[in-house]
């Protein structure tokens, strides 16, 4: 379901448990988890200081992408986690968790930018697994992580994000 302190200032939301996560009952423990740990360390954070969870709580069969009905089935649980932890910043790792807050956005256009969505500071980032499989994403992921300390400090000052209407050009998103 997730792990971290109940008063974490930052909450990371991935996609779903992979093989290793399913075996250990912990999020981000495979190669993507090791990369996440390294990225956190580079900005002076420890894994024990952040809360890490996933958009779906069960491993999808054959490690496929989560389906809309699976995401919906887990959404109340995730909402309660967020409400209980009340983080200053939510970082979505990958497009599935990003789509929960920014449904018409493209991660390639908005990664690393902070937005206020319904009173929460949301920062979309590439999933660490994507950067491991597509090394060209690694510099962007590292740069986005370097922004996190400043974004945590400035979280309360963002204006409210206005989601685009279906069919709007994602390039016209109001980004902060």
N, C-alpha and C positions, 0 to 999 in steps of 0.2 A: 503493500500500500504506500510506502514511502518511509523516509527516515530523516531525522534531523531534530534540532531543538524546537520545542513548541513556541518559542518566541523569535524564530529566525527572521532577520530583516529581509532576506532574499529567499525566494522559492523558485526552484527550477522544475519545469514540467516537461518531461520527455514524451515519448510515444507510448511504449508499452514494454513490458518485461521481455527480454530476450532469453536465450537458453540459460546463460549463467545466472541471470537475475531470477529466473524461475527456480533454478536449482537451490539458490541461496536465500531466496525470499527477501532480497534487497535490490534496490534500484541501482543501475549504473555500476556494475561490478566487473564487467568484461573489459574489452579493449577501449570502448567508448568511455567507460567509467574511469579508467586509468587516465585517459586524456582529460576528462573533466577535472579530475583531481589535480593534474599538472597545471591546467589553466587557472584553477582557483589559487593554487600555490603562487603562481606568478603575480597575482594581484593581492597577495597577502591574506588570503582567506583559506581556512581549513574546511574540509568537507564537514567536519563536526559543527561548523558555524552556520551552515545553510541547510535548508530543507529541500529534499529531492524526492520527486514523485513522478508519476506518469499519467497521461490522459486516460488510459485504460489500465485497469489493475490486474488483468489476467493476460497471459501470453496468448496472442492470436495463433491459431493453428499454422504450422509450417513457417512461423515467424513472418507471416504476411502483414501488410498494413492493416491497422484497425479499421473496421467498417463503421459507417455512421451509427448504426443501431448499437454497436458496442460502446462507442464514445458516449452516446446518449445514456446508455445504461449505467455508466460510471460517473456521469456529470454531477449528480447530486452528492455523491461521496466526495468528489473533488471540490465542489463548492463548500462543503462543510469543512474540509481540510483547510482551505484558504481562509474561511471565516475564523476558524479556531486559531490559526497561526498569525493571521493578519500581517503579512509581510509588507515591507515598504515597496519592494520591487518583485514582480513576477517575470521570470525569464522563460520564454517558450523555446524549447529546443526542437527544431524541426517544424515542418509545415502542418502536421496534424494538431499539435497543441497551439500553434499560431492561429490556425483557422478558427479555433474556439473564440478568440477575441477579435481577430481581424479577418473575417471570412472572405473578403474579396481581394486580399492583398497577395502580393508575390514576395516570398522571402528574399529573393535576390534583389529586390528594390527597397526593402524596408529594414533589413537586418541591422541590428546595432542601434536603432533609433528608439528613443523612449516615447511612449504615448500614454495618456491618461484615458483608460477605458473603464467607464462606470466607477470612477473613483479609485482605480487601481493603476499603478504605473506598470506598463507592460513593455517588455523589450523582446522582440523576436530575434532569434539567432539560429544559425545553422546547427543541426544536430551534430555532436562530436563524431558519430559514426559516419556521417556524410563527409566530414573532413578527412577521416581515415581512408575512405574509399575514393574520394576525389581530392587529392592533395592540393589542388589549386584553391580550395576553399579555406585552407588552414590559415593563411594570413588574415583573411576577413574575420574568421572566428577569434583569432588571437587579439586583433584590434578591437573587436566588439567587447571582449572580456576586459580589456584594459580600461574601457569606459565605465565599467560597473561601479567602482567606488564613487565616482562623481555622480552617477545616476542615482545611487542610493541616497546620497546627501541631498540631491535636488528633487527627490521624488514628489514631495508635497506641492511643489510649485508649478506643475504642468497643467495647462488648460485641458479641459475635457475633450477627448477624441470624438469626432463625429464620424460614425461608420459610413462608408459610401453605399449608395443604393446598388442593388444587384445590377450588374451590367456597367457600372461606372468604371472608368479607366483607373486602374490601381495607381498609375503615375500621378493622379490628381489627389491622392490621399493627403490629408492635412497632417504633416509630420512635424515633430518638435525636436 
